[in-house]
Amino acid sequence: MASDAADFLVKSILQNKVPREDEKKIMETVYIAGGCLWGVQHFFDKVPGVLATEAGRANGTTNTLDGSYDGYAECVKVTFDEKVTTVSKLMGHLFEIIDPYSQNKQGVDVGKKYRTGIYSTSARHLDEAKAFIEKREDRNKIVVEVLPLTNYVRSAEEHQHHLERYPEDCSFCHIPDKVLNKYRDN
């Protein structure tokens, strides 16, 4: 009798803890630059298929937040479920919140660190992003970088989910409020 109870307990735990093969998430990561990272993170936090975001810096030359500017782009590390969304769809979302023709400037934010781009350690991700741009009629005007990720530094805690904690700062964002909160209203 005790053995039956133990077997039932083990089966219950396994059924609740171990996802079926078709329920497993395929987690992938890309790094998306779209101007000031506060708005980019706020937007991508609720995009369908996005599992997690983290504010950071892509492709600088140092591993520190201290010191002078080192060539980085403000970015958001986006971890997503490839069964729900794709790099192409994420590129479509990025193009909802940026001016893809503007180099080193989004809204009032000006400087190389505000450039737009997508970075990854996966050649497949980069190929998919390049294909997204190549399919567009305006591809020759687009200045969005598609490059391998060479360095990533997590931003300070004060920048993580900043607009969640300080919604009054949304007024500083280059992304219009209706677009910024598009996926939050669902």
N, C-alpha and C positions, 0 to 999 in steps of 0.2 A: 504494500500500500504506500509506504514512504517512497519507494522507488518510482511509483506512478506519479506521485506529486512532484518529485524532483524532475522527472522527465518533462512533465507539463510545464514546470517553471522554466526549465532550460529552453524548451520550444517557444514559450511565450517571449522570453527575453530575446531570443534570436529573431523571431518574427518582428519584434518591435525595433530592434537595433540594426539589423542587417537588411539593407534595401535589396529588393529584387534586382536582377540584372537590368531590366528595362527601366528601373527607377534611379539607377546610378547617374550622377551628374558627371559630365565630362568638363572638368574645370580647365580653363585656359586663361592666359593673362596677356593683356596689351597695355600700353602706356599712351594715354591720349592727352595731347596738348591743344588747348583751345583758348588761349588768353589766360586771364586770371583764374587760378585753379579753384577758387571758392565756388564760383558759379558752375564750372565744369563738373566738379564733384557733386554739387547739389543736384544737378540735372541727371547725371549718370547713376546716382544712387537708386533711382526708381525706374530706370529703363528696364523693360521686361528682359529677363535672362541674366541681368547683372546680379552677381552674388555678393560682391564686396567692392568697396573703393577705398583708396588711400591717397591722400595728397602728397606730392613729392616733386622731385626734380629729375629730369631725364638728360642724359648725355652731357653732363658737365665733366670737368676734368679732375674734380676732387671728391672725396667721400665725406665732406663736412659741410655743415650749414654756415660755418664761420668763415670769415675772410671776404675777399673781394669776389665780384661776379666771375664765375668760371666757365661761362658759355652754356649753362643749362637752359632747358625750357621748363617752365612750370608745367606740371602734368598731373594726371590722375591715373594711378595704377588701377586698372579695371579687371577684376576677375569675373569671368562669365561662364555660364553653362552653355557649351556648344550645342547641346541638344535643343536649346531654346532660342539662341541668337547666334549670329555669325559676325565675323570681322566686317563683312560688307554691310550688314545691318547697323553695326556700331559706327561705321563710317557715315552712313546715312544720318544717324542721330547726331554725329559730330557736325555735319553740314547744316543741321537745323539750328545750331547755336553759334556758328562762326561766319565770318565773311571769308570765304576761301581764297579770295583774290588779294587780301590785305596781308602784306608781309610785315612781321614784327609789330603788329598793332591789331588789337581787338577792342572796339569801343574807345574809351579814354586811356586804356592801358597801352603804353608805347614802349618798345624796347625789344631786343632780341629774345629776352626771356619770355615774352608774350607771343612768340611765333606759334604757328599751328602745326600739328603733326601727329603721327602715330608711330610708335616705336615698339619693337618686339625682339625677342631672342629667337623667334620662329620664322624661318624663311617662308613657310606656308602662309602665315599671317600677313607678312609684308607683300607677298605675291597677290593675295586677295585684296589688300588695300590698294595696291597699284592697279589691279584690274578694275576696281570700283571707279577710280579716277579716269582710267583710259576709256571707259564706256560712256563717260559724260561728254556732251557736245562742247562744253566749255573747258575741257581738259587743258588746253594750252594757256589758259589764264590762271589756273589753280596753282597756288604756292604752298600747299600743304605738304610738309615733309613726310616721307615714308622711308624710315631708316632703321637699321639694326639698333637695338638698345645696347649702348656701350657702358652705361653707368646709371645707377639709380640711387637716390638718397631720399629717404622718407622726410617729409617736411615736419617742422616742429608741431607739437600737439596743438598749439593755438590755431593752426591752419586746418586741422582735421575736422571735417564736417562743420566748418565755421558758420555757414549760413543757417544751419540747424540751430545752433546755439545763439546766434545773433541775427535774427531775421531782419532787423532794421538795416543791416548792411546790404540787403538785396538791392537797395537803391544805388549802390556803387557798381553793380554788376552790369556787364555789357549785354547780357542776355535779357530780353524783355521778360517781365514777370509771367506772362501767360505761357511763354515757351519754357522758362525756367522751371515752372511747376506743372508742366503738361502731364507728366506721369504720376504726379502726386494726387491729382484730382480724380483718378480712376478708382 
